[in-house]
Amino acid sequence: MSKVSYGRMLDAAHEAVGPGAVVVGPGGYVYATTDRLDSAAGLDYTCRKWIAHPVTESMGVSCVRLVGHDATLASPLFRNRVVSAHVELLAGVVDHALGDLAGRFAEGSALLGRQLVQAGIADAAMLVDEVRDMTSALVLDHRVHARTFHRLVRGGRALLRLLGASGFLADGPGGALMTAELVGTLYLSVGERDE
């Protein structure tokens, strides 16, 4: 999955709440593309405090703090879409890992031929399929979204370990997964203890 499509999926999650809407997280923070923030209904530049974050910005996602705005209750549909964007991003990282590890060799054989590497990729691929099925079948409650988000984070981190140092480059899969993790932490983890 490209950085452009993750940002678009995140913007579509905001749009699902209402035309021109942005969902405001705790502390008044919002993650969205700059285009979305510029066209958001009811927001003007006087209430925005831009938070510089090179990793998310490299993925086309900006973070702003809206001064004087309270957190919006993230609807189940919005949370479902955020989880869906994360799982599609993870699916792209699985594809990237397959290609990368098939082309890397150690001791005369491809890393993809190693049993533990295959098992790690298979675990991530099964997680992708499972979460896709869950989010397409129904809209989940907040606790399920939060637990699913944490599983996606663990699955992504496991893939990054398989990729080694190349997986942690800010403009590579590490930056993409970190962006999804920051977005999910804001919108999916917060109410986990509240319900």
C-alpha positions as CSV (number, residue, x, y, z in Angstrom):
1,M,0.0,0.0,0.0
2,S,1.3,3.4,-0.9
3,K,1.5,6.4,1.4
4,V,-1.0,8.2,-0.8
5,S,-3.6,5.5,-0.5
6,Y,-3.3,5.2,3.3
7,G,-3.9,9.0,3.6
8,R,-6.9,8.7,1.3
9,M,-8.3,5.8,3.4
10,L,-7.9,7.8,6.5
11,D,-9.6,10.8,4.9
12,A,-12.4,8.5,3.8
13,A,-12.8,7.4,7.4
14,H,-13.3,11.1,8.4
15,E,-15.7,11.6,5.5
16,A,-17.8,8.6,6.6
17,V,-18.7,10.6,9.7
18,G,-20.1,13.4,7.6
19,P,-19.3,15.6,4.6
20,G,-16.2,17.7,5.4
21,A,-15.9,16.2,8.9
22,V,-12.7,15.5,10.8
23,V,-12.8,13.4,13.9
24,V,-11.0,15.1,16.8
25,G,-9.2,12.9,19.2
26,P,-8.3,13.5,22.9
27,G,-6.5,16.7,23.5
28,G,-7.9,18.2,20.3
29,Y,-5.5,16.2,18.0
30,V,-6.4,15.2,14.5
31,Y,-4.6,13.0,12.0
32,A,-5.5,13.6,8.3
33,T,-4.0,14.7,5.0
34,T,-3.3,18.4,4.5
35,D,-6.0,18.5,1.8
36,R,-8.6,17.1,4.3
37,L,-7.6,19.6,7.0
38,D,-7.7,22.5,4.5
39,S,-11.2,21.6,3.3
40,A,-12.6,20.4,6.7
41,A,-16.0,22.0,7.5
42,G,-15.9,24.5,10.4
43,L,-12.2,24.7,10.9
44,D,-10.2,27.8,10.3
45,Y,-6.5,28.4,10.5
46,T,-6.7,30.4,13.7
47,C,-7.5,27.3,15.8
48,R,-4.8,25.0,14.3
49,K,-1.5,24.2,15.9
50,W,0.6,22.1,13.5
51,I,2.5,19.3,15.1
52,A,5.7,18.6,13.2
53,H,6.2,14.9,12.8
54,P,8.5,13.9,9.9
55,V,7.4,10.3,9.8
56,T,3.7,10.9,9.4
57,E,4.3,13.8,7.0
58,S,6.5,11.5,4.8
59,M,3.4,9.3,4.6
60,G,1.2,12.2,3.6
61,V,-0.6,12.4,7.0
62,S,-0.4,15.5,9.1
63,C,-1.1,16.0,12.8
64,V,-2.7,19.1,14.1
65,R,-4.0,20.2,17.5
66,L,-7.2,22.1,17.2
67,V,-7.2,24.7,20.0
68,G,-10.5,25.0,21.7
69,H,-12.0,21.8,20.2
70,D,-13.1,18.9,22.3
71,A,-12.7,15.3,21.4
72,T,-15.3,13.9,19.1
73,L,-16.7,10.5,19.9
74,A,-15.3,8.3,17.2
75,S,-18.2,6.5,15.7
76,P,-18.0,2.7,15.2
77,L,-18.0,3.3,11.4
78,F,-15.0,5.6,11.7
79,R,-13.1,3.2,13.9
80,N,-13.9,0.4,11.5
81,R,-12.5,2.4,8.7
82,V,-9.3,3.3,10.6
83,V,-8.8,-0.4,11.4
84,S,-9.4,-1.3,7.7
85,A,-6.9,1.3,6.6
86,H,-4.3,-0.2,9.0
87,V,-5.0,-3.8,7.8
88,E,-4.6,-2.7,4.1
89,L,-1.3,-1.1,5.0
90,L,-0.2,-4.2,6.7
91,A,-1.2,-6.3,3.7
92,G,1.1,-4.0,1.6
93,V,4.0,-4.6,4.1
94,V,3.4,-8.4,3.8
95,D,3.8,-8.1,0.0
96,H,6.9,-5.9,0.4
97,A,8.4,-8.5,2.9
98,L,7.7,-11.3,0.5
99,G,9.5,-9.5,-2.3
100,D,12.3,-8.2,-0.2
101,L,13.1,-11.5,1.6
102,A,12.9,-13.6,-1.6
103,G,15.7,-11.4,-3.0
104,R,18.0,-11.6,0.0
105,F,20.3,-14.5,0.6
106,A,22.3,-15.8,3.6
107,E,24.5,-18.9,3.6
108,G,23.6,-19.6,-0.1
109,S,19.8,-19.6,0.2
110,A,17.0,-17.1,0.1
111,L,15.9,-15.8,3.5
112,L,12.3,-16.5,2.4
113,G,13.3,-20.2,2.4
114,R,13.8,-20.3,6.1
115,Q,11.1,-21.8,8.2
116,L,10.9,-19.1,10.9
117,V,10.8,-16.4,8.2
118,Q,8.0,-18.2,6.4
119,A,6.1,-18.7,9.7
120,G,6.4,-15.0,10.5
121,I,5.1,-13.9,7.1
122,A,2.3,-16.5,7.3
123,D,1.2,-15.2,10.7
124,A,1.0,-11.7,9.4
125,A,-0.9,-12.8,6.2
126,M,-3.4,-14.8,8.4
127,L,-3.9,-11.7,10.6
128,V,-4.6,-9.6,7.5
129,D,-7.2,-12.1,6.2
130,E,-8.8,-12.4,9.6
131,V,-9.1,-8.7,10.2
132,R,-10.4,-8.1,6.7
133,D,-13.1,-10.6,7.2
134,M,-14.0,-9.1,10.6
135,T,-14.2,-5.5,9.4
136,S,-16.1,-6.3,6.2
137,A,-18.7,-8.5,7.9
138,L,-19.8,-6.1,10.7
139,V,-19.0,-2.9,12.5
140,L,-17.2,-3.9,15.8
141,D,-17.5,-2.3,19.2
142,H,-14.7,-0.2,20.6
143,R,-13.1,-2.9,22.7
144,V,-12.8,-5.2,19.7
145,H,-11.4,-2.3,17.6
146,A,-8.8,-1.6,20.3
147,R,-7.7,-5.2,20.7
148,T,-7.6,-5.7,16.9
149,F,-5.5,-2.5,16.5
150,H,-3.0,-3.8,19.1
151,R,-2.8,-7.2,17.2
152,L,-2.1,-5.3,13.9
153,V,0.6,-3.3,15.7
154,R,2.3,-6.5,17.0
155,G,1.9,-8.1,13.5
156,G,3.5,-5.1,11.8
157,R,6.4,-5.0,14.3
158,A,7.1,-8.7,13.8
159,L,7.3,-8.1,10.0
160,L,9.7,-5.2,10.5
161,R,12.0,-7.4,12.6
162,L,12.0,-9.9,9.7
163,L,13.0,-7.1,7.3
164,G,15.9,-6.0,9.5
165,A,17.3,-2.5,9.3
166,S,15.6,-1.8,5.9
167,G,12.2,-2.1,7.6
168,F,12.8,0.7,9.9
169,L,13.5,3.4,7.4
170,A,11.2,6.4,8.0
171,D,10.1,6.4,4.4
172,G,9.7,2.7,4.1
173,P,7.4,0.1,5.8
174,G,8.5,1.2,9.2
175,G,7.4,4.8,8.7
176,A,4.1,3.6,7.2
177,L,3.3,1.3,10.1
178,M,4.4,3.9,12.6
179,T,1.9,6.3,11.0
180,A,-0.9,3.8,11.3
181,E,0.2,3.1,14.9
182,L,0.1,6.8,15.9
183,V,-3.3,7.2,14.2
184,G,-4.7,4.1,15.9
185,T,-3.3,5.1,19.3
186,L,-5.2,8.4,19.0
187,Y,-8.5,7.1,17.7
188,L,-8.7,3.4,18.8
189,S,-6.9,2.9,22.1
190,V,-8.1,5.9,24.1
191,G,-11.6,4.7,25.1
192,E,-10.5,1.1,25.7
193,R,-10.4,1.7,29.5
194,D,-13.5,3.9,29.4
195,E,-15.9,1.2,28.3
